[in-house]
Amino acid sequence: MKTLPSLVCLYAASGAAGLIGAMLGLPLPWMIGPLIMSGVLTASGTLNVRVPIKTRPFGQITVATFVGAHFTPAAFHSLLQTAPLLIAVSLFTLVASLLVAIVQRRLFGTDGVTAFLSVVPTSPVEAGVLAENHGISPAPVIFAQTMRIALVVTAFPLMLYVAGDAPVSVTPPEVDHGFVAFCVTLAGAVAGPFLFKTLRLNNPFFLGPLFMAAALSALGQPVFDIPQPVLALAQVVLGTWLGSCFTRETFTERKSLVSSVIVTSAMLLALCVLGAYVASRVMGGNFPTMVLGFAPGGTTEMALTAGILGQDVALVTAMHLARIFFIMPNLQWLTRLTSRLGKERNDA
């Protein structure tokens, strides 16, 4: 009985932190705000409560459905037209992540699995789950992933806003508030995880609903516009769980954690900007659009930023979703390979 009041207090504090972040105009306020609040309360020992893992699917399914809705027919058409570019971007991002992980391991002595999961562009939730599955503390991985996303959604839009390039066409996602659209979207959100679990595919609670929402949207079906309060609640749930993984030992036993995250995140961002520049020169693309597409994280935020800055939302969304479907299904075996190589190196 003592756990429930503590859990309620934790969620209340996290929700308040998200609200304050939104009022201040911070990036990803409803996820980063609760993450910081939950992390501070947990690491300081103020609240000793374990957030149930069973809360994760609600947040994952809701966010994935929202992101998938941005895969409009225009984005699907863009995917077909620019398939070589999308494959090249995904490969480049994965290779860049591996290189940065190697640098992190050699400079800071980080184990291979932690280094890889800390830098590869994926969701902090998915990276944390994989870390747990491989017997690795998820806190450093979650911290690194969150810091990278925060840097991406703040640094990249600011850089492009200052550059002030000319806008291009924008195609917003088709949303609907009707009952039929609600039923179709809900059916996809429920069927996606069930289908992916039945096929034994990785990350069913994220990739499943993401695939279904993207497929429905790409086929021109009106996707239900998830209410902002529901989307905010989903982010609060995920952010609170992420922050609760932090303990005092996370920072006291890993004194180089913050410095390693800053260095490696900066390296990955620099490599992605370089890749965007090369792609814009070789393929004749718009540099700001390429930068938003190469950005290692923040799919929804980069799509929204593209719309605000007048860039090609369809192409940016296609680049990010192609990377998600390219990298995330392969994370499981790549992490296992990294773990095996690390053990062989230690035994040698």
C-alpha positions in Angstrom: 0.0 0.0 0.0 2.9 2.3 0.6 4.0 2.0 -3.1 0.8 3.3 -4.6 0.8 6.7 -2.8 4.5 7.2 -3.7 3.8 6.3 -7.3 0.9 8.8 -7.4 3.1 11.5 -6.0 5.8 10.7 -8.5 3.4 10.9 -11.5 2.0 14.1 -10.1 5.4 15.7 -9.8 6.3 14.5 -13.3 3.2 15.9 -14.8 3.9 19.2 -13.1 7.4 19.2 -14.5 6.0 18.5 -18.0 3.6 21.4 -17.7 6.3 23.8 -16.6 8.5 22.7 -19.5 5.7 23.3 -21.9 5.0 26.7 -20.5 8.7 27.6 -20.9 8.8 26.3 -24.5 11.4 23.5 -23.8 12.0 20.7 -26.4 10.0 17.5 -25.7 8.6 19.1 -22.5 6.2 16.3 -21.6 8.9 13.6 -21.8 12.1 15.4 -20.7 10.4 17.3 -17.9 9.1 14.2 -16.2 12.3 12.4 -16.9 14.3 15.1 -15.1 11.9 15.3 -12.2 11.6 11.5 -11.8 15.4 11.1 -12.1 16.1 13.8 -9.5 13.5 12.3 -7.0 14.8 8.8 -7.5 18.5 9.5 -7.6 18.3 11.7 -4.5 16.4 9.0 -2.6 13.4 11.3 -2.0 11.0 8.8 -3.5 12.0 5.1 -3.5 9.4 3.6 -5.8 9.8 1.3 -8.8 7.7 2.4 -11.8 5.9 -0.7 -13.2 7.3 -1.9 -16.5 3.7 -2.6 -17.6 3.1 1.1 -18.0 5.5 1.3 -21.0 3.2 -0.2 -23.7 0.6 2.6 -23.3 3.3 5.3 -23.9 5.0 3.4 -26.7 1.8 2.6 -28.6 0.4 6.2 -28.3 3.6 7.9 -29.4 4.2 5.3 -32.2 0.7 5.8 -33.6 1.2 9.6 -33.5 4.5 9.4 -35.4 3.2 6.9 -37.9 0.4 9.2 -38.8 2.9 11.6 -40.4 3.7 9.0 -43.0 1.3 10.5 -45.5 0.8 9.4 -49.1 3.2 12.3 -50.0 5.8 10.8 -47.6 5.2 7.3 -49.2 5.6 8.7 -52.7 8.8 10.5 -51.5 10.0 7.2 -50.1 9.5 5.5 -53.5 11.2 8.3 -55.4 14.2 8.6 -53.1 14.7 5.0 -52.0 18.5 5.0 -52.7 18.9 8.2 -50.6 16.8 6.7 -47.7 18.9 3.5 -47.7 22.1 5.6 -47.8 21.0 7.8 -44.9 20.1 4.8 -42.8 23.4 3.0 -43.5 25.4 6.2 -42.9 23.7 6.8 -39.6 24.3 3.3 -38.4 28.0 3.3 -39.5 28.5 6.8 -37.9 27.0 5.4 -34.6 29.3 2.4 -34.6 32.3 4.7 -35.1 31.3 7.0 -32.3 30.7 4.0 -30.1 34.2 2.7 -30.7 35.6 6.2 -29.9 33.5 6.3 -26.7 34.7 2.8 -25.6 38.4 3.7 -26.2 38.3 7.2 -24.7 36.1 6.6 -21.7 36.4 2.8 -21.1 32.7 2.2 -21.7 31.7 -1.4 -22.3 30.7 -2.2 -25.9 27.0 -2.7 -25.3 26.5 0.5 -23.3 28.6 2.5 -25.8 26.6 1.1 -28.8 23.1 1.6 -27.2 24.1 5.1 -26.0 24.8 6.5 -29.4 22.7 4.5 -32.0 19.6 6.7 -32.9 16.6 5.0 -31.3 14.1 5.6 -28.6 15.5 5.9 -25.0 12.8 3.4 -24.0 13.9 0.8 -26.6 17.5 1.3 -25.8 16.8 1.0 -22.0 14.9 -2.2 -22.6 17.7 -3.7 -24.7 20.2 -2.8 -22.0 18.1 -4.5 -19.3 17.8 -7.6 -21.5 21.6 -7.8 -21.8 22.2 -7.4 -18.1 23.5 -3.8 -18.5 22.4 -0.9 -16.3 19.8 1.1 -18.4 20.4 4.4 -16.7 23.6 5.5 -18.5 22.0 4.4 -21.8 18.8 6.3 -21.2 20.7 9.4 -20.0 22.8 9.4 -23.2 19.9 8.8 -25.5 17.8 11.6 -23.8 20.7 14.1 -24.0 21.3 13.3 -27.7 17.6 13.9 -28.5 17.5 17.1 -26.4 20.6 18.4 -28.3 19.1 17.4 -31.7 15.7 19.1 -31.1 17.3 22.3 -29.9 20.5 22.7 -31.9 19.3 21.6 -35.3 16.1 23.8 -35.6 18.0 26.8 -34.1 20.8 26.3 -36.6 18.4 26.2 -39.6 16.4 29.1 -38.2 19.5 31.3 -38.1 20.5 30.1 -41.6 17.0 31.1 -42.9 16.9 29.1 -46.1 14.1 29.4 -48.6 11.0 27.3 -47.8 9.7 24.5 -49.9 6.3 22.7 -50.2 4.6 21.3 -47.1 2.1 18.5 -46.9 0.6 18.1 -43.4 -0.8 14.7 -42.3 -4.5 14.1 -43.0 -6.2 13.7 -39.6 -9.8 13.2 -38.7 -11.9 13.6 -35.5 -14.6 11.2 -36.7 -15.7 8.0 -35.0 -14.7 5.8 -38.0 -11.2 7.2 -38.1 -11.0 6.7 -34.3 -12.0 3.0 -34.7 -9.6 2.4 -37.6 -6.7 4.0 -35.7 -7.5 2.2 -32.5 -7.7 -1.1 -34.4 -4.3 -0.5 -35.9 -2.8 0.4 -32.5 -4.1 -2.9 -31.0 -3.4 -5.1 -34.0 0.1 -3.8 -34.6 1.6 -5.1 -31.3 -0.3 -8.4 -31.6 0.9 -9.0 -35.1 4.5 -8.2 -34.3 4.4 -10.4 -31.2 2.9 -13.2 -33.1 5.6 -13.0 -35.8 8.2 -12.7 -33.0 9.5 -9.4 -34.3 11.5 -6.9 -32.2 9.9 -4.0 -30.3 6.3 -5.0 -30.9 4.8 -2.2 -28.8 6.5 0.5 -30.8 7.2 -0.9 -34.3 3.8 -2.7 -34.5 1.6 0.4 -34.0 4.1 2.5 -36.0 3.8 0.2 -38.9 0.0 0.1 -38.8 -0.4 3.8 -38.5 2.1 4.5 -41.2 0.4 2.0 -43.5 -3.0 3.4 -42.9 -1.8 7.0 -43.4 0.2 6.0 -46.6 -2.9 4.4 -48.1 -4.7 7.7 -47.7 -6.9 6.6 -44.8 -7.9 9.5 -42.4 -5.9 8.9 -39.2 -7.5 10.0 -36.0 -5.9 13.0 -34.5 -4.7 11.9 -31.1 -5.7 14.5 -28.6 -2.7 16.5 -27.2 -3.6 15.6 -23.5 -3.4 11.9 -24.4 -0.2 12.3 -26.2 1.2 14.4 -23.3 0.1 11.7 -20.8 1.8 9.0 -22.9 5.1 11.0 -22.8 4.7 11.6 -19.0 4.3 7.8 -18.5 7.5 7.1 -20.6 9.5 10.0 -19.1 8.6 8.9 -15.6 9.8 5.4 -16.2 12.9 6.6 -17.9 13.9 8.9 -15.0 13.1 6.2 -12.4 16.0 4.1 -13.8 18.5 6.7 -12.5 20.0 5.9 -9.2 22.7 7.7 -7.1 25.2 5.1 -8.2 24.6 6.1 -11.9 26.5 9.3 -11.4 28.7 8.5 -8.4 30.2 5.3 -10.0 30.3 6.8 -13.5 32.1 10.1 -13.1 32.9 10.3 -16.8 29.2 9.8 -17.8 28.3 13.4 -18.5 31.5 14.2 -20.4 31.3 11.1 -22.5 27.7 11.8 -23.5 28.5 15.4 -24.5 31.6 14.4 -26.5 29.9 11.5 -28.3 26.7 13.3 -29.0 28.6 16.3 -30.5 30.6 13.9 -32.6 27.5 12.1 -33.9 25.7 15.4 -34.7 28.8 16.7 -36.5 29.0 13.6 -38.6 25.3 13.8 -39.5 25.6 17.5 -40.6 28.6 16.5 -42.7 26.5 13.6 -44.2 23.7 16.0 -44.9 26.1 18.4 -46.7 27.5 15.7 -48.9 24.0 14.4 -49.7 22.8 17.8 -50.6 25.8 18.4 -52.9 25.8 14.9 -54.5 22.0 14.5 -54.9 21.1 18.1 -55.3 18.9 18.2 -52.3 17.9 21.1 -50.1 20.6 21.3 -47.3 18.2 22.3 -44.4 15.9 19.4 -45.4 18.8 17.0 -45.5 20.0 18.2 -42.1 16.5 17.6 -40.6 16.4 14.2 -42.3 19.9 13.2 -41.1 19.2 14.4 -37.6 19.9 11.4 -35.2 16.6 11.4 -33.3 13.4 13.3 -32.7 11.3 12.0 -35.6 8.1 13.9 -34.6 10.1 17.0 -33.6 12.0 17.1 -36.9 8.8 16.7 -38.9 7.2 19.5 -37.0 10.3 21.7 -37.4 10.3 21.0 -41.1 6.7 22.3 -41.3 7.5 25.4 -39.2 10.6 26.3 -41.3 8.8 25.5 -44.6 10.9 22.5 -45.5 9.9 19.2 -47.2 7.9 17.4 -44.4 7.3 14.4 -46.6 11.0 13.8 -47.3 12.1 14.4 -43.7 9.4 12.0 -42.4 10.3 9.4 -44.9 14.0 9.6 -44.0 13.3 9.2 -40.3 10.8 6.4 -40.7 13.1 4.6 -43.1 15.9 4.8 -40.5 13.6 3.6 -37.8 12.5 0.5 -39.7 16.1 -0.1 -40.9 17.8 0.2 -37.5 15.3 -0.8 -34.8 14.5 -4.3 -36.2 18.3 -5.0 -36.3 19.2 -3.6 -32.9 18.6 -7.0 -31.2 21.2 -9.0 -33.1 23.6 -6.0 -33.4 23.5 -5.7 -29.6 24.1 -9.4 -29.2 27.0 -9.2 -31.6 28.5 -6.3 -29.7 28.1 -8.2 -26.4 29.7 -11.3 -27.9 32.6 -9.4 -29.3 33.1 -7.6 -26.0 33.3 -10.9 -24.1 35.7 -12.4 -26.6 38.0 -9.3 -26.3 37.9 -9.6 -22.5 38.8 -13.3 -22.6 41.6 -12.7 -25.0 
